[in-house]
Amino acid sequence: MSKLAIVLIVLDLVFAVGVTLAILFMEPKGSGLGAISGGATVFHSRSTKDVLLGRLATALSIAFVVTTLFLTVFKVF
C-alpha cells in the first residue's frame, strides 16, 4: 500500500469521526412532547454553537464523501 493510500485512509477516518462528534454535540431540534401540549416555544433561534457545529458537520461530510469516492475510484483499498 502506498503512502498516499495510507494518508487518504487516515483522512477518511478522521473525517468520519469528526462528522460523528459534530452531530453528537449538537442540541436536538425537536421539543419532544412539549410540542403536543403547546409548551414549545414558537420562536427558537439556534445558538452560535449549533450553527458552527452544523457548518462543521456539513464541511466534514462533504470531505468524507470526496475522500471516500476518491479511494473507491482509484481502488486504493
MODELLER restraints for C-alpha pairs under 7 A, 6 or more apart:
rsr = mdl.restraints
at = mdl.atoms
rsr.add(forms.Gaussian(group=physical.xy_distance, feature=features.Distance(at['CA:5:A'], at['CA:76:A']), mean=5.88, stdev=0.5))
rsr.add(forms.Gaussian(group=physical.xy_distance, feature=features.Distance(at['CA:8:A'], at['CA:67:A']), mean=6.79, stdev=0.5))
rsr.add(forms.Gaussian(group=physical.xy_distance, feature=features.Distance(at['CA:12:A'], at['CA:64:A']), mean=5.73, stdev=0.5))
rsr.add(forms.Gaussian(group=physical.xy_distance, feature=features.Distance(at['CA:12:A'], at['CA:67:A']), mean=6.06, stdev=0.5))
rsr.add(forms.Gaussian(group=physical.xy_distance, feature=features.Distance(at['CA:12:A'], at['CA:68:A']), mean=6.64, stdev=0.5))
rsr.add(forms.Gaussian(group=physical.xy_distance, feature=features.Distance(at['CA:15:A'], at['CA:60:A']), mean=5.58, stdev=0.5))
rsr.add(forms.Gaussian(group=physical.xy_distance, feature=features.Distance(at['CA:15:A'], at['CA:63:A']), mean=6.82, stdev=0.5))
rsr.add(forms.Gaussian(group=physical.xy_distance, feature=features.Distance(at['CA:15:A'], at['CA:64:A']), mean=5.36, stdev=0.5))
rsr.add(forms.Gaussian(group=physical.xy_distance, feature=features.Distance(at['CA:16:A'], at['CA:64:A']), mean=6.33, stdev=0.5))
rsr.add(forms.Gaussian(group=physical.xy_distance, feature=features.Distance(at['CA:18:A'], at['CA:60:A']), mean=6.74, stdev=0.5))
rsr.add(forms.Gaussian(group=physical.xy_distance, feature=features.Distance(at['CA:19:A'], at['CA:57:A']), mean=5.09, stdev=0.5))
rsr.add(forms.Gaussian(group=physical.xy_distance, feature=features.Distance(at['CA:19:A'], at['CA:60:A']), mean=5.71, stdev=0.5))
rsr.add(forms.Gaussian(group=physical.xy_distance, feature=features.Distance(at['CA:19:A'], at['CA:61:A']), mean=6.16, stdev=0.5))
rsr.add(forms.Gaussian(group=physical.xy_distance, feature=features.Distance(at['CA:22:A'], at['CA:53:A']), mean=5.64, stdev=0.5))
rsr.add(forms.Gaussian(group=physical.xy_distance, feature=features.Distance(at['CA:22:A'], at['CA:56:A']), mean=6.92, stdev=0.5))
rsr.add(forms.Gaussian(group=physical.xy_distance, feature=features.Distance(at['CA:22:A'], at['CA:57:A']), mean=5.58, stdev=0.5))
rsr.add(forms.Gaussian(group=physical.xy_distance, feature=features.Distance(at['CA:23:A'], at['CA:57:A']), mean=6.54, stdev=0.5))
rsr.add(forms.Gaussian(group=physical.xy_distance, feature=features.Distance(at['CA:26:A'], at['CA:50:A']), mean=5.72, stdev=0.5))
rsr.add(forms.Gaussian(group=physical.xy_distance, feature=features.Distance(at['CA:26:A'], at['CA:53:A']), mean=6.53, stdev=0.5))
rsr.add(forms.Gaussian(group=physical.xy_distance, feature=features.Distance(at['CA:27:A'], at['CA:50:A']), mean=6.75, stdev=0.5))
rsr.add(forms.Gaussian(group=physical.xy_distance, feature=features.Distance(at['CA:31:A'], at['CA:40:A']), mean=6.18, stdev=0.5))
rsr.add(forms.Gaussian(group=physical.xy_distance, feature=features.Distance(at['CA:34:A'], at['CA:40:A']), mean=5.30, stdev=0.5))
rsr.add(forms.Gaussian(group=physical.xy_distance, feature=features.Distance(at['CA:71:A'], at['CA:77:A']), mean=6.87, stdev=0.5))
